[in-house]
């Protein structure tokens, strides 16, 4: 806002970030607005749009925001609109939230527009032909709720057995998974209704495209099949979500062994600390941000590997990284550093295991080897 020109590093960085988020969530437009001094509307400062839209936003382009919406923004609230039909920008719904500066003062609005053309086009046909489907989905939702309640109780019982007295500490991980399942259930019903409407109305090409887009979101569900140990499966779910929020690709090799020879609390201590360090390092990587996790049994030993891109660990640093309080990362008031790897080493020593570190060519890999009892 201080230098409103496109030849500005801040403008280029914000445009890139908005484009990434717009593509990730599949919205139509994503933009930052500055509110007019008289509160009569706003103007676009930075915007992201589909590459094939043919629309070019200019800094200062007017954007319709009414007085009621601006009042909500100034009160620290969000707003959303009815369906808007614009001959230039299309058919969409608009929403906005306050954008605050470092000093906590209102700097503008973060706005998002969602494409409603397809939904509006098939909505009437879907409603007219979907009464039996609504009944079916109502029953389906009831069954899903029963299954989720049963699954929730099963998770609680498994975690109670797996982590014993430390159950309370890891309940946050479990709640995150249950929340994820509930979200998937809700989205599944919506997806089924849209797919049914597309098929009933004969939009087979659009239905196929819609299914292909859904296939990209199935990687998280695959973890429940590939990870045999319940405690590790819960941990990997939450760490996958955390990495995803930081645009880090987290890959898991199949872990068919339940690792019954090692207490689940010790497995979680090892893997959670190694993965947290890997996320911190990958987030700071200049190029590819990737983490690979593998857990397996080899003859009479268990092998756990966490590999990440990012800055390498020098030989001098390796001599101290298992010392309590030593860290290669900056400390913050809310998060003490230098405690994770000493915890890992203590657990490994407890089981008479070993830790191997390979750090070269922009890749760091920690390998923990424990004897299989």
C-alpha positions as CSV (number, residue, x, y, z in Angstrom):
1,X,0.0,0.0,0.0
2,X,3.0,2.3,0.6
3,X,4.3,1.7,-3.0
4,X,1.3,0.5,-5.1
5,X,3.2,-0.5,-8.2
6,X,3.6,-4.0,-9.8
7,X,7.4,-3.5,-10.0
8,X,7.5,-4.1,-6.3
9,X,9.0,-7.3,-4.6
10,X,6.1,-7.2,-2.1
11,X,3.5,-7.2,-5.0
12,X,5.2,-10.1,-6.7
13,X,5.5,-12.1,-3.5
14,X,1.9,-11.5,-2.5
15,X,0.7,-12.4,-6.1
16,X,2.6,-15.7,-6.0
17,X,1.2,-16.6,-2.5
18,X,-2.4,-15.7,-3.5
19,X,-2.1,-17.8,-6.7
20,X,-0.8,-20.8,-4.8
21,X,-3.7,-20.6,-2.3
22,X,-6.3,-20.0,-5.0
23,X,-5.2,-23.1,-6.9
24,X,-5.0,-25.2,-3.7
25,X,-8.6,-24.4,-2.7
26,X,-10.0,-24.2,-6.2
27,X,-11.6,-20.7,-5.8
28,X,-12.3,-18.3,-8.6
29,X,-10.6,-15.1,-7.4
30,X,-8.5,-14.4,-4.3
31,X,-7.6,-10.7,-3.6
32,X,-6.6,-8.0,-1.1
33,X,-8.7,-4.9,-1.0
34,X,-8.0,-1.4,0.4
35,X,-11.1,0.3,1.9
36,X,-11.9,3.7,0.5
37,X,-11.5,6.5,3.0
38,X,-15.2,7.4,2.9
39,X,-16.2,3.8,3.4
40,X,-18.1,3.7,0.1
41,X,-16.3,0.7,-1.3
42,X,-12.9,-0.7,-1.9
43,X,-10.2,-1.1,-4.5
44,X,-8.0,-4.0,-5.5
45,X,-4.4,-4.0,-4.5
46,X,-3.3,-7.6,-5.3
47,X,-5.3,-10.3,-7.0
48,X,-5.1,-13.9,-8.2
49,X,-7.3,-15.3,-10.9
50,X,-7.5,-18.4,-13.2
51,X,-4.7,-18.3,-15.9
52,X,-7.3,-18.8,-18.7
53,X,-9.8,-16.2,-17.4
54,X,-8.4,-13.4,-19.7
55,X,-9.0,-10.9,-16.9
56,X,-6.1,-8.6,-15.8
57,X,-6.5,-6.9,-12.5
58,X,-4.9,-3.5,-12.1
59,X,-3.8,-1.9,-8.9
60,X,-6.6,0.4,-7.8
61,X,-9.4,-1.3,-9.8
62,X,-12.8,-0.7,-8.0
63,X,-14.3,-3.6,-6.2
64,X,-17.9,-3.5,-5.0
65,X,-18.1,-3.8,-1.2
66,X,-21.2,-2.3,0.4
67,X,-21.5,-0.3,3.6
68,X,-22.9,-3.2,5.6
69,X,-20.0,-5.5,4.6
70,X,-17.4,-2.8,5.4
71,X,-19.1,-2.2,8.8
72,X,-18.7,-5.9,9.6
73,X,-15.0,-5.8,8.5
74,X,-14.4,-2.8,10.8
75,X,-16.0,-4.7,13.6
76,X,-13.6,-7.6,13.1
77,X,-16.2,-9.8,11.5
78,X,-16.4,-11.7,8.2
79,X,-19.1,-11.2,5.5
80,X,-20.5,-13.2,2.6
81,X,-22.8,-12.2,-0.3
82,X,-25.6,-13.8,-2.2
83,X,-24.9,-15.1,-5.7
84,X,-23.6,-12.3,-7.9
85,X,-24.1,-12.3,-11.6
86,X,-21.6,-10.1,-13.3
87,X,-21.2,-9.9,-17.1
88,X,-17.5,-9.4,-16.8
89,X,-16.4,-11.6,-13.8
90,X,-19.1,-14.3,-14.0
91,X,-21.5,-15.9,-11.6
92,X,-20.0,-16.2,-8.1
93,X,-20.4,-15.8,-4.4
94,X,-18.1,-13.4,-2.5
95,X,-16.7,-13.5,1.1
96,X,-14.3,-11.3,3.0
97,X,-12.4,-11.1,6.3
98,X,-10.4,-8.3,8.0
99,X,-6.7,-7.9,7.0
100,X,-4.7,-6.6,10.0
101,X,-1.3,-5.0,10.0
102,X,1.6,-5.8,12.3
103,X,0.3,-3.2,14.7
104,X,-3.1,-4.9,14.9
105,X,-4.9,-2.1,13.0
106,X,-7.2,-2.7,10.0
107,X,-5.2,-2.6,6.8
108,X,-7.9,-3.9,4.3
109,X,-9.9,-6.9,3.3
110,X,-9.0,-10.4,2.2
111,X,-11.6,-11.3,-0.4
112,X,-12.5,-14.6,-2.1
113,X,-14.9,-15.4,-4.9
114,X,-16.2,-18.9,-5.5
115,X,-17.6,-19.9,-8.9
116,X,-21.3,-20.7,-8.7
117,X,-22.1,-21.0,-12.4
118,X,-22.1,-24.8,-12.6
119,X,-24.0,-25.2,-9.3
120,X,-26.6,-22.7,-10.3
121,X,-27.0,-24.3,-13.7
122,X,-27.8,-27.7,-12.4
123,X,-29.4,-26.8,-9.1
124,X,-33.0,-26.9,-10.2
125,X,-32.6,-30.2,-12.1
126,X,-30.8,-31.8,-9.1
127,X,-33.5,-30.8,-6.6
128,X,-36.3,-32.0,-8.9
129,X,-34.8,-35.4,-9.5
130,X,-33.1,-36.0,-6.1
131,X,-35.9,-36.7,-3.6
132,X,-35.1,-40.5,-3.5
133,X,-31.4,-39.6,-3.3
134,X,-31.9,-37.3,-0.4
135,X,-33.7,-40.1,1.5
136,X,-30.9,-42.5,0.7
137,X,-28.3,-40.0,1.8
138,X,-30.2,-39.3,5.0
139,X,-30.0,-43.0,5.8
140,X,-26.4,-43.1,4.7
141,X,-25.5,-40.2,7.0
142,X,-27.2,-42.0,10.0
143,X,-25.1,-45.1,9.2
144,X,-21.9,-42.9,9.0
145,X,-22.7,-41.3,12.3
146,X,-23.1,-44.7,14.0
147,X,-19.8,-45.8,12.4
148,X,-18.0,-42.7,13.5
149,X,-19.2,-43.1,17.0
150,X,-18.0,-46.7,17.0
151,X,-14.7,-45.7,15.5
152,X,-14.3,-42.9,18.0
153,X,-14.7,-45.4,20.9
154,X,-12.4,-47.8,19.2
155,X,-9.7,-45.1,18.8
156,X,-10.0,-44.2,22.5
157,X,-9.7,-47.8,23.6
158,X,-6.7,-48.4,21.3
159,X,-4.9,-45.3,22.4
160,X,-5.6,-46.1,26.1
161,X,-4.0,-49.5,25.6
162,X,-1.2,-48.1,23.5
163,X,0.0,-45.2,25.6
164,X,-1.2,-46.1,29.1
165,X,-0.7,-43.2,31.5
166,X,0.2,-40.8,28.8
167,X,-3.1,-41.0,27.1
168,X,-4.2,-37.5,27.9
169,X,-1.1,-36.0,26.3
170,X,-1.9,-37.6,22.9
171,X,-5.7,-37.0,22.9
172,X,-5.2,-34.0,20.7
173,X,-3.8,-36.3,18.0
174,X,-6.9,-38.5,18.2
175,X,-9.3,-35.5,18.1
176,X,-7.6,-34.3,15.0
177,X,-8.3,-37.6,13.2
178,X,-11.9,-37.7,14.3
179,X,-12.4,-34.2,13.1
180,X,-10.8,-35.2,9.8
181,X,-13.2,-38.2,9.5
182,X,-16.2,-36.0,10.2
183,X,-15.1,-33.5,7.6
184,X,-14.6,-36.3,5.1
185,X,-18.1,-37.6,5.8
186,X,-19.6,-34.2,5.3
187,X,-17.7,-33.6,2.1
188,X,-18.6,-37.1,0.8
189,X,-22.3,-36.5,1.1
190,X,-21.9,-33.2,-0.8
191,X,-19.8,-34.8,-3.5
192,X,-22.3,-37.6,-4.0
193,X,-25.1,-35.2,-4.4
194,X,-23.3,-33.1,-7.0
195,X,-22.2,-36.3,-8.9
196,X,-25.7,-37.7,-8.9
197,X,-27.0,-34.4,-10.2
198,X,-24.4,-34.3,-13.0
199,X,-25.2,-37.8,-14.0
200,X,-28.9,-37.4,-13.9
201,X,-28.7,-34.3,-16.0
202,X,-26.4,-36.0,-18.6
203,X,-23.2,-34.0,-17.8
204,X,-21.0,-37.0,-18.1
205,X,-17.8,-35.2,-19.0
206,X,-18.2,-32.9,-16.0
207,X,-18.9,-35.8,-13.8
208,X,-15.7,-37.5,-15.0
209,X,-13.7,-34.3,-14.4
210,X,-15.2,-34.0,-10.9
211,X,-14.3,-37.6,-10.0
212,X,-10.7,-37.0,-11.2
213,X,-10.4,-34.0,-9.0
214,X,-11.6,-36.0,-6.0
215,X,-9.0,-38.7,-6.6
216,X,-6.3,-36.2,-5.7
217,X,-7.7,-35.9,-2.2
218,X,-7.6,-39.6,-1.3
219,X,-3.9,-39.8,-0.2
220,X,-4.7,-39.1,3.5
221,X,-7.3,-42.0,3.7
222,X,-4.7,-44.4,2.4
223,X,-2.7,-44.1,5.7
224,X,-5.3,-46.1,7.6
225,X,-4.6,-49.1,5.4
226,X,-0.8,-48.7,5.1
227,X,0.1,-48.1,8.8
228,X,-0.5,-51.1,11.0
229,X,0.3,-49.5,14.4
230,X,-2.7,-47.4,15.6
231,X,-0.6,-44.9,17.6
232,X,1.7,-44.2,14.6
233,X,-1.3,-44.0,12.2
234,X,-2.8,-41.3,14.4
235,X,0.5,-39.5,14.7
236,X,1.2,-39.6,10.9
237,X,-2.3,-38.3,10.2
238,X,-1.7,-35.1,12.2
239,X,1.8,-34.6,11.0
240,X,0.6,-35.0,7.4
241,X,-2.0,-32.2,8.0
242,X,0.7,-30.0,9.6
243,X,3.1,-30.5,6.7
244,X,0.3,-29.9,4.1
245,X,-0.5,-26.5,5.7
246,X,3.2,-25.5,5.2
247,X,3.2,-26.7,1.5
248,X,5.5,-29.6,2.4
249,X,5.1,-32.9,0.5
250,X,5.1,-35.8,3.1
251,X,5.5,-39.3,1.7
252,X,4.9,-42.5,3.7
253,X,6.3,-46.0,2.8
254,X,4.0,-48.9,3.8
255,X,4.4,-49.9,7.4
256,X,2.7,-53.4,7.7
257,X,4.4,-54.4,10.9
258,X,2.6,-53.4,14.2
259,X,5.9,-53.0,16.1
260,X,4.5,-54.9,19.1
261,X,8.0,-55.3,20.6
262,X,8.2,-51.5,21.3
263,X,5.7,-49.6,23.5
264,X,3.7,-47.2,21.5
265,X,4.6,-44.3,23.7
266,X,8.3,-44.8,22.8
267,X,7.5,-45.0,19.1
268,X,5.6,-41.7,19.3
269,X,8.4,-40.0,21.1
270,X,10.9,-41.1,18.5
271,X,8.8,-40.4,15.4
272,X,7.1,-37.2,16.6
273,X,10.4,-35.5,17.4
274,X,12.2,-36.6,14.2
275,X,9.2,-35.5,12.1
276,X,8.9,-32.1,13.9
277,X,12.6,-31.4,13.1
278,X,12.1,-32.6,9.5
279,X,9.1,-30.2,9.1
280,X,11.1,-27.3,10.5
281,X,14.1,-28.0,8.1
282,X,11.9,-28.7,5.0
283,X,10.0,-25.5,5.6
284,X,13.2,-23.5,5.4
285,X,14.4,-25.3,2.2
286,X,15.1,-23.0,-0.7
287,X,13.9,-25.5,-3.4
288,X,11.8,-28.7,-3.0
289,X,10.1,-29.1,0.3
290,X,9.7,-32.9,0.9
291,X,9.7,-35.4,3.8
292,X,9.9,-39.2,3.4
293,X,9.0,-41.5,6.3
294,X,9.6,-45.3,6.4
295,X,9.1,-47.8,9.2
296,X,9.8,-51.5,8.6
297,X,11.2,-54.7,10.2
298,X,14.4,-56.2,8.9
299,X,15.2,-59.7,10.3
300,X,15.6,-59.1,14.1
301,X,15.5,-55.3,14.1
302,X,13.1,-52.4,13.5
303,X,14.2,-49.6,11.2
304,X,12.6,-46.1,11.4
305,X,13.7,-43.5,8.8
306,X,12.8,-39.8,8.5
307,X,14.4,-38.0,5.5
308,X,13.9,-34.3,4.5
309,X,15.2,-31.7,2.2
310,X,16.8,-28.5,3.7
311,X,20.0,-27.3,5.2
312,X,22.6,-30.0,5.8
313,X,23.9,-30.8,9.3
314,X,27.7,-30.2,9.5
315,X,30.1,-32.6,11.3
316,X,30.6,-30.0,14.0
317,X,26.8,-29.8,14.6
318,X,26.5,-33.6,14.7
319,X,28.8,-33.7,17.7
320,X,26.4,-31.6,19.7
321,X,22.8,-32.1,18.4
322,X,22.0,-34.7,21.1
323,X,23.0,-32.3,23.9
324,X,20.1,-30.9,25.8
325,X,19.5,-27.2,24.9
326,X,21.7,-27.3,21.8
327,X,19.9,-26.3,18.5
328,X,20.6,-25.1,15.1
329,X,17.3,-23.2,15.0
330,X,16.4,-19.9,16.6
331,X,14.7,-20.1,19.9
332,X,11.3,-18.4,20.6
333,X,9.5,-17.3,23.7
334,X,6.7,-19.8,23.2
335,X,8.8,-22.8,22.0
336,X,12.0,-24.0,23.7
337,X,14.5,-25.5,21.4
338,X,17.0,-28.3,21.7
339,X,14.9,-30.9,23.6
340,X,13.7,-33.2,20.8
341,X,16.8,-35.1,19.8
342,X,17.9,-35.8,23.4
343,X,14.5,-37.4,24.0
344,X,15.0,-39.5,20.9
345,X,18.4,-40.6,22.0
346,X,17.2,-41.5,25.5
347,X,14.5,-43.7,24.1
348,X,16.9,-45.4,21.7
349,X,19.4,-46.0,24.5
350,X,16.6,-47.5,26.6
351,X,16.1,-50.1,23.9
352,X,19.8,-50.7,23.2
353,X,19.4,-49.2,19.7
354,X,21.4,-46.9,17.5
355,X,20.9,-43.7,15.5
356,X,22.5,-43.1,12.1
357,X,22.7,-39.6,10.4
358,X,23.3,-38.9,6.7
359,X,23.3,-35.3,5.6
360,X,24.6,-34.4,2.2
361,X,23.5,-32.9,-1.2
362,X,20.6,-30.9,0.4
363,X,19.1,-34.0,2.1
364,X,19.2,-35.2,5.7
365,X,18.2,-38.6,6.9
366,X,17.8,-39.9,10.5
367,X,17.7,-43.7,10.8
368,X,16.8,-45.3,14.2
369,X,17.5,-49.0,14.6
370,X,15.9,-50.9,17.5
371,X,16.2,-54.6,18.3
372,X,12.9,-56.5,17.6
373,X,11.9,-58.5,20.7
